[in-house]
Amino acid sequence: MLAWSLGWQLLFFVGIFTLIYGVSVLIHKKYYKLTLTKDFYLFFITAVLIFSFKSIPYHSEWTIYFPSFVPHQWEKPLFHWLVKDIVILVTTVWFFRKLGGIGWIPGFSWKNVPWRIILVCWLIMIPLLFWAGFQPGFLAQYPKMSSLIEQGASKVQLLFFELLYSFDFLIIEVFFRGLLGIAAFQFLGEHAILTMASFYCAIHFGKPLPECISSYFGGTILGVLALRSGKITSGFLIHVSVALGMEITSYLGKK
């Protein structure tokens, strides 16, 4: 039963990825003379495998693989935001090395960060976060730390939880803006951004409608910033601050 559940979920996400990128490739082959090189096939297979792995849900049957000292409520975040993310980071770094990329995290650097653009994005998002933090649709899914708060977790535990949550957004930026944005540019040109944003929006299906719609435009903006700078630093700082801001405002909205 578990195998069937995992299989159908992976098939769904791989199908969406293949459909979106398959259409993009067909368009580029016809109108932009795209040449399907070995590097492109390596990119496509690597991206599919990474996202398939990222999409694997946690199941309680896997509790036997965790050390006995790990509380059950920590198994899911540790599986999703530490174990899987480290594997994804190592795989993506390997791919960038194959393409001749540099940097210990693909496209991440603190040099020449466009702080003015980031500040403008923060100022735009703050009122939106306070609005969203009091909406029933968002409160049904946020804050992510709700279950830990209900179980009486300490401040140190909550801080560690949010650090894990933040690390997951670094991996999201590495994959979407790094691999599907910066790396894919050499194959799909500037159209890599809209293709990436379309797929990014697709994986938000099932979340509150404003979040789903904004994910497309947000993905596009972060993709453009990554492509212009060659770095994912701006996207990470904007993305993680919005995520943590949502944690704070939704926590206030539930009080």
QUIHUDA-V512042 format. One record per backbone hydrogen bond with DSSP energy under -0.5 kcal/mol. NH is the residue of the N-H (numbers start at 1). CO is the residue of the C=O. E is the energy in kcal/mol with one decimal. If there is no record, write none. Layout:
NH&CO&E ; NH&CO&E
//
This chain:
5&1&-2.2 ; 6&2&-2.6 ; 7&3&-2.6 ; 8&4&-2.6 ; 9&5&-1.9 ; 10&6&-2.6 ; 11&7&-2.4 ; 12&8&-2.0 ; 13&9&-2.1 ; 14&10&-2.8 ; 15&11&-2.1 ; 16&12&-2.0 ; 17&13&-2.5 ; 18&14&-2.8 ; 19&15&-2.5 ; 20&16&-2.6 ; 21&17&-2.6 ; 22&18&-2.2 ; 23&19&-2.3 ; 24&20&-1.8 ; 25&21&-2.3 ; 26&22&-2.4 ; 27&23&-2.3 ; 28&24&-2.2 ; 29&25&-2.5 ; 30&26&-1.8 ; 31&27&-2.9 ; 32&28&-1.3 ; 34&28&-1.7 ; 36&34&-0.6 ; 37&35&-1.4 ; 41&37&-1.9 ; 42&38&-2.4 ; 43&39&-2.6 ; 44&40&-2.9 ; 45&41&-2.6 ; 46&42&-2.5 ; 47&43&-2.6 ; 48&44&-2.3 ; 49&45&-2.5 ; 50&46&-2.6 ; 51&47&-2.5 ; 52&48&-2.4 ; 53&49&-2.3 ; 54&50&-2.5 ; 55&51&-1.8 ; 56&53&-1.1 ; 62&59&-2.3 ; 63&60&-1.8 ; 64&61&-0.7 ; 65&62&-1.9 ; 66&63&-1.5 ; 70&67&-1.8 ; 71&69&-0.6 ; 74&71&-1.7 ; 75&71&-0.5 ; 75&72&-1.2 ; 76&72&-0.6 ; 78&74&-2.1 ; 79&75&-2.4 ; 80&76&-2.7 ; 81&77&-2.9 ; 82&78&-1.1 ; 83&78&-2.6 ; 84&79&-2.2 ; 86&82&-2.2 ; 87&83&-1.7 ; 88&84&-2.4 ; 89&85&-2.6 ; 90&86&-2.4 ; 91&87&-2.2 ; 92&88&-2.6 ; 93&89&-2.5 ; 94&90&-2.1 ; 95&91&-1.9 ; 96&92&-2.4 ; 97&93&-2.2 ; 98&94&-1.9 ; 99&95&-1.5 ; 100&97&-1.2 ; 101&96&-3.9 ; 107&102&-0.8 ; 108&105&-2.4 ; 109&107&-0.5 ; 113&110&-0.8 ; 115&113&-2.1 ; 118&114&-2.0 ; 119&115&-2.7 ; 120&116&-2.3 ; 121&117&-2.2 ; 122&118&-2.3 ; 123&119&-2.5 ; 124&120&-1.9 ; 125&121&-2.2 ; 126&122&-2.2 ; 127&123&-0.6 ; 128&124&-0.7 ; 129&125&-2.8 ; 130&126&-2.0 ; 131&127&-1.9 ; 132&128&-2.8 ; 133&129&-2.4 ; 134&131&-1.3 ; 135&132&-1.9 ; 138&135&-0.6 ; 139&135&-2.6 ; 140&136&-1.4 ; 141&138&-1.5 ; 142&138&-2.1 ; 146&143&-1.6 ; 149&145&-2.3 ; 150&146&-2.5 ; 151&147&-1.4 ; 152&149&-1.5 ; 153&148&-2.5 ; 158&154&-2.3 ; 159&155&-2.4 ; 160&156&-2.4 ; 161&157&-2.4 ; 162&158&-2.3 ; 163&159&-2.0 ; 164&160&-2.2 ; 165&161&-2.3 ; 166&162&-2.4 ; 167&163&-2.3 ; 168&164&-1.7 ; 169&165&-1.0 ; 170&166&-1.3 ; 171&167&-1.8 ; 172&168&-2.1 ; 173&169&-2.1 ; 174&170&-2.3 ; 175&171&-2.4 ; 176&172&-3.0 ; 177&173&-0.9 ; 178&173&-1.9 ; 179&174&-1.9 ; 180&175&-2.5 ; 182&177&-2.1 ; 183&178&-2.7 ; 184&179&-1.1 ; 185&181&-1.1 ; 186&183&-0.9 ; 187&184&-1.5 ; 188&184&-2.9 ; 189&185&-2.2 ; 191&188&-1.1 ; 192&189&-1.9 ; 193&190&-1.3 ; 194&190&-0.5 ; 195&191&-2.0 ; 196&192&-2.3 ; 197&193&-2.6 ; 198&194&-2.1 ; 199&195&-1.9 ; 200&196&-2.7 ; 201&197&-2.3 ; 202&198&-2.0 ; 203&199&-1.6 ; 204&201&-1.6 ; 205&202&-1.4 ; 207&204&-2.1 ; 211&208&-0.7 ; 212&208&-2.2 ; 213&209&-2.7 ; 214&210&-2.4 ; 215&211&-1.4 ; 216&212&-0.7 ; 216&213&-1.0 ; 217&213&-1.1 ; 218&214&-3.4 ; 219&215&-2.4 ; 220&216&-1.9 ; 221&217&-2.5 ; 222&218&-2.7 ; 223&219&-1.9 ; 224&220&-2.4 ; 225&221&-2.3 ; 226&222&-2.2 ; 227&223&-2.5 ; 228&224&-2.6 ; 229&225&-1.9 ; 230&226&-2.3 ; 231&226&-0.6 ; 232&107&-3.1 ; 233&107&-0.7 ; 236&232&-2.6 ; 237&233&-2.5 ; 238&234&-2.5 ; 239&235&-2.9 ; 240&236&-3.0 ; 241&237&-1.4 ; 242&238&-1.9 ; 243&239&-2.3 ; 244&240&-2.6 ; 245&241&-2.1 ; 246&242&-2.3 ; 247&243&-1.6 ; 248&244&-2.0 ; 249&245&-2.8 ; 250&246&-2.1 ; 251&247&-1.6 ; 252&248&-2.2 ; 253&249&-2.1 ; 254&250&-1.3 ; 255&251&-0.7 ; 255&252&-0.7
//
